[in-house]
Amino acid sequence: MQFSYKKMLASVSKEEEYDMVVIEGVVGVGKSSLMNILATQGYEAFEEPVVDNPVLDKFYHDRTRYSFPLQVFFLNKRFEHIKQAKDVSRAVMDRSIYGDAIFARMLNLSQEMSDEEFQIYTELLTNMLEHVHKPKLMVYLEISVDEAMRRIQKRGRDYEQIVEREYWEKLNTEYTHYFNEYELSPILKINVDNLDFENNPEDREYVLKLINDKLNA
């Protein structure tokens, strides 16, 4: 079916912007770590709803059965989060409603989410995006598939360990497509293959400087 991230994001209001930094990237790239670092700099953090998620573990064991309910669960929570975050000064989000379609699109392309389910999902997402403004900054943490898989294995979430390499490759490809079309707000791309901002103070200062410089540009 015909789909465009650019067309979908056109539903977002560009008249105003939220005082918000959004962190995006594939699984294992370090989004939560960077969000927590920014929280120490005075930002209010809004975590991705992976804890107490009743569907996530089931999804990784049977993606075709649980792709649609999982995406609706995430979409609902992300809409709830952005409604809370929009009135906050200096909010930071680990993923957000702006990039929610990345996973759904990937699952639809592999037919693990049917065309009918994807159509329902995109209509719901578009309706929600009409009530949302653009973020102040989008931070995209880029990473190779090999390095992402190494980090996923290191953190040891059982349900992620069973996922085949092809899934992570498809996800990385879909992220690339999304950000090739992204024009909603200023964007900062940071390759983190050789960065450890969680444990290395120099890497942490480097990434924080990139973000602050972009915000103040």
Secondary structure, 3 states (H helix, E strand, C coil): CCCCHHHHHCCCEEEEEEEEEEEECCCCCCHHHHHHHHHCCCCEEECCCCCCCCCHHHHHHCHHHHHHHHHHHHHHHHHHHHHHHCCCCCEEEECCHHHCHHHHHHHHHCCCCCHHHHHHHHHHHHHHHCCCEEEEEEEEEECCHHHHHHHHHHHCCHHHHCCCHHHHHHHHHHHHHHHHHCCCCCEEEEECCCCCCCCCHHHHHHHHHHHHHHHCC
